[in-house]
């Protein structure tokens, strides 16, 4: 006689002593047996859970490896303990309950379903642990795997769900799968974003297009911030105003996206800004201006070199330097460009190994744009803006020393131009309202 038969005989003996009229075919017997199995499972599970939790927690804290810490944090060990009551119910049901009873099939199915769900949650914990360990490595900066982890979770979920359905209806999972293929078109519509996100995730990982922490801009969705998470179906971006934008993963490959990673990994952040010079302030330099400019340390070598070049040119061409029509002279705006170039080349916060240029753009109705093009060594937003403002503060302050003026649109001139297009009646009214101000100015 094996152990299961002994346990069954012992249980029958106890039931006959307590309830002599109850037989194994009686529903009350099966109900008592079911309650006994459930109580036994809980009585074994609770002490094991307490002891297991205490010892596992101490063991995890003693080890130096990070794997067990991540597994414990994601509840892997806690979920494994839940297999104990399911195994007890699955093992004790054939012993105490007859196979012909409805309670037998119910308990067996419930225990199997419970074990499968616990196993699925344990697999989720392992996958989450793999994701955490990968994100902590240097490989995470090259290609995120969050999307692949989510795909793996989805695959395991589908497998478990098919298995659960096969257990409930007592059919082969392949039979269920063959029926699902008939609904492939419907499933494609339901999982459209999932499929597109999975394909986009493969492209992103293979080409290393984006990763967590990248600063991206998508004009269409008004997104401007850092990527926080690249998932299977969604991407979370924290904008600079601290709002969170959630957009489909496939939009990273289908839309025009600007990724600032190249700037962040380079030696500097570009400064490209122009100041408009009043064209009426541009003039040729006389001797007094050149002698004043030569006192500026950054221009001494430039002025001396240019003067030598001009003297050699006038001598070769037999031109008198006082001949304004034929002689060559320096201009204040050209000298100012040379000064700004020297200033940027000596600035401690400008990367001198990258392009440094001060160029003159085509004149417009706002004057002559004088553009500074260089790269700041500070790439953080606040520091970058501070250095850029400091450079242009200096540029605007030095304009007057070179007898140059920045163009600034005159509001009175705009009003005068607007008045020219006014009807005669409105223009007379404007002149009447403006007359007292004119008298005051004359006074």
C-alpha positions as CSV (number, residue, x, y, z in Angstrom):
1,X,0.0,0.0,0.0
2,X,1.5,3.3,-1.1
3,X,1.4,6.6,0.8
4,X,-1.5,8.0,-1.2
5,X,-3.7,5.1,-0.4
6,X,-2.8,5.2,3.3
7,X,-3.7,8.9,3.4
8,X,-7.0,8.2,1.7
9,X,-7.9,5.4,4.1
10,X,-7.0,7.6,7.1
11,X,-9.2,10.4,5.8
12,X,-12.1,7.9,5.2
13,X,-11.7,6.5,8.7
14,X,-11.9,10.0,10.2
15,X,-14.9,11.0,8.2
16,X,-16.7,7.7,9.1
17,X,-16.1,8.3,12.8
18,X,-17.4,11.9,12.6
19,X,-20.1,11.4,10.1
20,X,-21.0,7.7,9.8
21,X,-23.7,8.3,7.2
22,X,-21.5,10.1,4.7
23,X,-20.1,8.0,1.8
24,X,-17.3,8.8,-0.8
25,X,-20.1,9.2,-3.4
26,X,-21.9,11.8,-1.3
27,X,-21.4,15.5,-2.4
28,X,-20.9,16.4,1.3
29,X,-17.9,14.1,1.4
30,X,-16.3,15.9,-1.6
31,X,-17.1,19.2,-0.1
32,X,-15.4,18.3,3.1
33,X,-12.4,16.8,1.2
34,X,-12.1,20.0,-0.8
35,X,-12.1,22.2,2.3
36,X,-9.5,19.9,3.9
37,X,-7.2,20.2,0.9
38,X,-7.5,24.0,0.8
39,X,-6.9,24.3,4.6
40,X,-3.9,22.0,4.4
41,X,-2.5,24.0,1.5
42,X,-2.9,27.3,3.4
43,X,-1.5,25.7,6.6
44,X,1.6,24.7,4.8
45,X,1.9,27.8,2.7
46,X,1.8,30.5,5.4
47,X,4.7,29.1,7.5
48,X,6.8,28.5,4.4
49,X,6.2,32.0,3.2
50,X,7.2,33.6,6.5
51,X,10.4,31.5,6.8
52,X,11.3,31.7,3.2
53,X,10.9,35.4,3.1
54,X,13.1,36.0,6.2
55,X,15.9,33.7,5.0
56,X,15.8,34.9,1.4
57,X,15.9,38.6,2.4
58,X,19.0,37.9,4.6
59,X,20.7,35.9,1.9
60,X,20.1,38.5,-0.7
61,X,21.6,41.2,1.5
62,X,24.7,39.2,2.2
63,X,25.6,38.5,-1.5
64,X,27.5,41.0,-3.6
65,X,25.9,40.1,-6.8
66,X,23.2,42.5,-8.2
67,X,21.2,39.7,-9.8
68,X,19.6,38.4,-6.7
69,X,18.8,41.9,-5.5
70,X,17.0,42.7,-8.7
71,X,15.1,39.3,-8.6
72,X,14.0,40.0,-5.0
73,X,13.0,43.6,-5.8
74,X,10.8,42.3,-8.7
75,X,9.2,39.7,-6.5
76,X,10.6,36.6,-8.1
77,X,11.1,34.6,-4.9
78,X,7.8,35.7,-3.5
79,X,5.9,34.5,-6.5
80,X,7.7,31.2,-6.5
81,X,6.4,30.5,-3.0
82,X,2.8,30.7,-4.4
83,X,3.5,27.5,-6.3
84,X,3.4,25.6,-2.9
85,X,-0.4,25.7,-2.3
86,X,-1.1,25.0,-6.0
87,X,1.2,21.9,-5.9
88,X,-0.4,20.7,-2.7
89,X,-3.9,21.0,-4.1
90,X,-2.8,19.3,-7.4
91,X,-1.2,16.5,-5.5
92,X,-3.8,15.9,-2.8
93,X,-6.9,16.1,-5.0
94,X,-6.5,12.6,-6.6
95,X,-5.9,11.2,-3.1
96,X,-9.0,12.4,-1.4
97,X,-11.5,13.0,-4.2
98,X,-12.6,10.5,-6.8
99,X,-12.0,11.2,-10.5
100,X,-15.7,10.9,-11.3
101,X,-16.6,13.8,-9.0
102,X,-17.1,17.3,-10.4
103,X,-14.9,18.6,-7.6
104,X,-11.9,16.6,-8.9
105,X,-11.9,18.3,-12.3
106,X,-12.5,21.7,-10.8
107,X,-9.7,21.5,-8.3
108,X,-7.2,20.1,-10.9
109,X,-8.0,22.8,-13.4
110,X,-7.9,25.6,-10.8
111,X,-4.5,24.4,-9.5
112,X,-3.1,24.1,-13.0
113,X,-4.4,27.6,-13.9
114,X,-2.9,29.0,-10.7
115,X,0.5,27.4,-11.3
116,X,0.6,28.8,-14.9
117,X,-0.3,32.3,-13.8
118,X,2.3,32.1,-11.0
119,X,4.9,30.9,-13.5
120,X,4.0,33.7,-15.9
121,X,4.5,36.3,-13.1
122,X,7.8,34.7,-12.2
123,X,8.9,34.9,-15.9
124,X,7.9,38.6,-15.9
125,X,10.1,39.1,-12.8
126,X,13.1,37.4,-14.6
127,X,12.6,39.5,-17.7
128,X,12.3,42.7,-15.6
129,X,15.6,41.7,-13.9
130,X,17.3,41.2,-17.2
131,X,16.1,44.7,-18.3
132,X,17.4,46.3,-15.1
133,X,20.8,44.6,-15.4
134,X,21.1,45.6,-19.0
135,X,20.1,49.2,-18.4
136,X,22.8,49.4,-15.7
137,X,25.5,48.3,-18.2
138,X,27.2,50.5,-20.8
139,X,25.3,48.7,-23.6
140,X,22.1,50.5,-22.6
141,X,23.6,53.7,-24.1
142,X,23.8,52.1,-27.5
143,X,20.5,50.2,-27.8
144,X,17.5,50.1,-25.4
145,X,15.8,46.7,-25.0
146,X,12.6,47.8,-23.2
147,X,10.6,47.1,-26.4
148,X,12.1,43.6,-26.8
149,X,11.4,42.8,-23.1
150,X,7.8,43.8,-23.6
151,X,7.5,41.7,-26.7
152,X,8.9,38.7,-24.8
153,X,6.3,39.3,-22.0
154,X,3.6,39.5,-24.7
155,X,4.7,36.2,-26.2
156,X,4.7,34.4,-22.9
157,X,1.3,35.9,-22.0
158,X,-0.2,34.6,-25.3
159,X,1.3,31.1,-24.7
160,X,0.0,31.0,-21.1
161,X,-3.5,32.2,-22.2
162,X,-3.7,29.6,-25.0
163,X,-2.6,26.9,-22.5
164,X,-5.2,28.1,-19.9
165,X,-8.0,28.0,-22.5
166,X,-6.9,24.5,-23.6
167,X,-7.0,23.4,-19.9
168,X,-10.5,24.8,-19.5
169,X,-12.0,23.3,-22.6
170,X,-9.7,20.2,-22.5
171,X,-8.5,20.6,-26.0
172,X,-5.0,20.7,-27.6
173,X,-3.4,24.2,-27.7
174,X,-2.6,23.6,-31.4
175,X,-6.3,23.2,-32.1
176,X,-7.0,26.5,-30.5
177,X,-4.1,28.1,-32.4
178,X,-5.5,26.9,-35.7
179,X,-8.8,28.5,-34.8
180,X,-7.0,31.8,-34.0
181,X,-5.3,31.9,-37.4
182,X,-8.8,32.4,-38.9
183,X,-9.0,35.6,-36.9
184,X,-5.6,36.9,-38.1
185,X,-7.1,39.9,-40.0
186,X,-8.9,41.0,-36.8
187,X,-5.8,40.4,-34.7
188,X,-3.8,42.5,-37.1
189,X,-6.2,45.4,-36.6
190,X,-6.2,44.9,-32.8
191,X,-2.4,44.6,-32.5
192,X,-1.6,47.2,-35.2
193,X,0.3,49.5,-32.9
194,X,2.0,46.6,-31.2
195,X,3.3,45.2,-34.5
196,X,4.4,48.6,-35.8
197,X,6.1,49.4,-32.5
198,X,7.9,46.1,-32.6
199,X,9.2,46.7,-36.1
200,X,10.2,50.2,-35.1
201,X,12.0,48.9,-32.0
202,X,14.1,46.6,-34.2
203,X,15.0,49.5,-36.5
204,X,15.9,51.7,-33.5
205,X,18.0,49.1,-31.9
206,X,19.7,47.9,-35.0
207,X,20.6,51.4,-36.2
208,X,21.1,52.9,-32.8
209,X,18.8,55.7,-33.7
210,X,17.6,56.6,-30.2
211,X,18.2,55.7,-26.6
212,X,16.9,56.8,-23.2
213,X,18.2,60.3,-22.3
214,X,18.4,61.5,-25.9
215,X,17.2,65.1,-26.5
216,X,14.8,65.0,-29.4
217,X,12.5,67.5,-31.2
218,X,9.4,66.5,-33.2
219,X,7.7,69.6,-34.6
220,X,4.5,67.8,-35.6
221,X,3.8,66.7,-32.0
222,X,5.3,69.8,-30.3
223,X,7.8,67.5,-28.5
224,X,11.0,69.0,-27.2
225,X,12.7,67.1,-24.4
226,X,14.5,64.0,-23.3
227,X,13.4,60.4,-23.9
228,X,12.5,58.7,-20.7
229,X,11.3,55.3,-22.0
230,X,11.1,53.6,-25.3
231,X,8.4,50.9,-25.0
232,X,6.8,48.5,-27.4
233,X,3.9,50.7,-28.3
234,X,4.7,54.1,-26.7
235,X,7.6,56.5,-26.2
236,X,7.6,58.8,-23.2
237,X,9.4,62.1,-23.6
238,X,9.8,64.7,-20.8
239,X,9.6,68.1,-22.3
240,X,11.6,71.0,-21.0
241,X,8.5,72.5,-19.4
242,X,8.4,69.2,-17.3
243,X,5.3,67.9,-19.1
244,X,5.3,64.3,-20.4
245,X,4.5,63.6,-24.1
246,X,3.5,60.1,-25.0
247,X,3.6,59.2,-28.7
248,X,3.6,55.9,-30.7
249,X,7.0,54.2,-31.0
250,X,6.7,54.0,-34.8
251,X,6.5,57.8,-35.0
252,X,10.3,57.9,-34.2
253,X,10.9,56.2,-37.6
254,X,8.0,57.6,-39.6
255,X,8.3,61.3,-38.6
256,X,11.0,63.9,-39.0
257,X,12.8,63.8,-35.6
258,X,15.8,65.9,-34.6
259,X,18.1,64.1,-32.3
260,X,20.6,66.3,-30.4
261,X,22.8,63.4,-29.3
262,X,25.5,64.4,-31.8
263,X,25.7,67.8,-30.2
264,X,25.8,66.2,-26.7
265,X,28.6,63.8,-27.7
266,X,30.6,66.4,-29.6
267,X,33.0,69.0,-28.3
268,X,30.6,71.9,-28.2
269,X,27.2,73.4,-28.7
270,X,26.8,75.7,-31.7
271,X,26.4,79.5,-31.3
272,X,24.9,80.9,-34.5
273,X,23.5,84.4,-34.0
274,X,23.7,87.7,-35.9
275,X,23.6,91.3,-34.9
276,X,22.4,93.8,-37.5
277,X,24.6,96.8,-38.2
278,X,23.2,100.1,-39.4
279,X,24.6,100.4,-42.9
280,X,24.9,104.2,-42.5
281,X,27.5,103.7,-39.7
282,X,29.9,101.8,-42.0
283,X,32.8,103.9,-43.2
284,X,36.5,103.9,-44.2
285,X,39.1,104.1,-41.4
286,X,41.2,107.2,-41.2
287,X,44.6,107.5,-39.4
288,X,43.0,108.5,-36.1
289,X,40.7,105.5,-36.1
290,X,43.5,103.1,-37.1
291,X,45.8,104.5,-34.3
292,X,42.9,104.0,-31.8
293,X,42.2,100.5,-33.0
294,X,45.9,99.6,-32.9
295,X,45.8,100.2,-29.1
296,X,43.5,97.2,-28.7
297,X,45.7,94.3,-27.9
298,X,43.7,91.8,-30.0
299,X,44.0,94.1,-33.1
300,X,47.6,95.2,-32.8
301,X,49.1,92.5,-35.0
302,X,46.1,92.7,-37.4
303,X,46.4,96.5,-37.9
304,X,50.2,96.4,-38.4
305,X,49.9,93.5,-40.9
306,X,47.1,95.2,-42.9
307,X,49.0,98.5,-43.0
308,X,52.1,96.8,-44.3
309,X,50.0,95.0,-46.9
310,X,48.3,98.3,-48.0
311,X,51.6,100.1,-48.2
312,X,53.1,97.4,-50.4
313,X,50.0,97.5,-52.6
314,X,50.1,101.3,-53.1
315,X,53.8,101.1,-53.8
316,X,53.5,98.4,-56.4
317,X,50.5,100.2,-58.1
318,X,52.1,103.7,-57.7
319,X,49.1,105.0,-55.9
320,X,49.2,107.9,-53.4
321,X,47.7,106.9,-50.1
322,X,45.8,110.3,-50.0
323,X,44.1,109.4,-53.2
324,X,40.6,108.4,-51.9
325,X,39.4,107.2,-55.3
326,X,42.1,104.7,-56.1
327,X,43.7,103.8,-52.7
328,X,42.7,100.9,-50.6
329,X,41.6,101.5,-47.0
330,X,40.4,99.5,-44.1
331,X,36.7,99.7,-42.9
332,X,35.5,99.9,-39.4
333,X,33.2,96.9,-39.9
334,X,36.0,94.8,-41.4
335,X,38.2,95.7,-38.5
336,X,35.4,94.9,-36.1
337,X,35.0,91.4,-37.7
338,X,38.8,90.8,-37.2
339,X,38.4,91.9,-33.6
340,X,35.5,89.5,-33.0
341,X,37.4,86.7,-34.6
342,X,40.3,87.3,-32.3
343,X,38.0,87.6,-29.3
344,X,36.3,84.3,-30.0
345,X,39.7,82.6,-30.6
346,X,40.8,83.7,-27.1
347,X,37.5,83.1,-25.3
348,X,38.0,80.3,-22.7
349,X,34.5,78.9,-23.2
350,X,34.7,78.5,-27.0
351,X,36.0,75.3,-28.5
352,X,39.1,76.4,-30.6
353,X,39.3,73.0,-32.4
354,X,35.9,73.5,-34.1
355,X,34.8,76.1,-36.6
356,X,35.1,79.7,-35.5
357,X,33.9,82.3,-37.9
358,X,32.5,85.9,-38.0
359,X,30.8,86.4,-41.3
360,X,28.8,89.1,-43.1
361,X,25.5,88.0,-44.5
362,X,23.6,89.7,-47.4
363,X,22.2,93.2,-46.3
364,X,18.5,93.4,-45.7
365,X,16.1,96.1,-44.8
366,X,17.3,95.7,-41.2
367,X,20.9,96.5,-42.0
368,X,24.0,94.3,-42.4
369,X,23.8,91.0,-40.4
370,X,27.1,90.2,-38.7
371,X,26.9,86.6,-37.7
372,X,29.0,84.9,-35.1
373,X,29.5,81.2,-35.7
374,X,31.3,79.1,-33.1
375,X,30.9,76.2,-30.6
376,X,30.5,76.7,-26.9
377,X,32.3,74.1,-24.7
378,X,29.4,74.2,-22.2
379,X,26.4,72.2,-23.5
380,X,24.1,72.4,-20.6
381,X,21.2,74.8,-21.5
382,X,21.6,77.3,-18.6
383,X,25.4,77.5,-18.9
384,X,25.2,77.7,-22.7
385,X,22.7,80.6,-22.7
386,X,24.7,82.4,-20.1
387,X,27.9,82.2,-22.2
388,X,26.1,83.2,-25.4
389,X,24.6,86.2,-23.7
390,X,28.0,87.2,-22.3
391,X,29.5,87.1,-25.8
392,X,26.8,89.2,-27.3
393,X,26.9,91.6,-24.4
394,X,30.5,92.2,-25.3
395,X,29.8,92.5,-29.0
396,X,27.1,95.2,-28.5
397,X,29.2,97.1,-26.0
398,X,32.2,97.2,-28.4
399,X,30.1,98.6,-31.4
400,X,30.5,102.2,-30.3
401,X,34.3,101.9,-30.1
402,X,34.4,101.0,-33.8
403,X,32.0,103.8,-34.7
404,X,29.3,101.3,-35.6
405,X,25.6,101.3,-34.6
406,X,23.2,98.4,-34.2
407,X,20.1,98.7,-36.3
408,X,16.9,99.2,-34.3
409,X,13.6,99.8,-36.0
410,X,12.2,103.3,-35.2
411,X,8.6,103.2,-34.1
412,X,8.0,106.8,-35.3
413,X,9.3,105.9,-38.7
414,X,6.9,103.0,-38.8
415,X,4.1,105.3,-37.9
416,X,5.1,107.7,-40.6
417,X,5.1,105.0,-43.2
418,X,1.8,103.8,-42.0
419,X,0.3,107.3,-42.2
420,X,1.3,107.6,-45.9
421,X,-1.1,104.8,-46.6
422,X,-4.0,106.4,-44.5
423,X,-7.0,108.0,-46.2
424,X,-6.9,111.8,-46.2
425,X,-9.6,112.1,-43.5
426,X,-7.8,109.8,-41.1
427,X,-4.5,111.4,-41.8
428,X,-5.9,114.9,-40.9
429,X,-7.2,113.4,-37.6
430,X,-3.8,111.9,-36.9
431,X,-2.1,115.3,-37.6
432,X,-4.5,117.1,-35.3
433,X,-3.8,114.7,-32.4
434,X,-0.1,114.9,-33.1
435,X,-0.1,118.8,-33.2
436,X,0.3,119.4,-29.5
437,X,3.2,117.0,-29.3
438,X,4.8,118.9,-32.2
439,X,4.3,122.2,-30.4
440,X,5.9,120.8,-27.3
441,X,8.9,119.6,-29.3
442,X,9.2,123.0,-31.0
443,X,9.1,124.7,-27.6
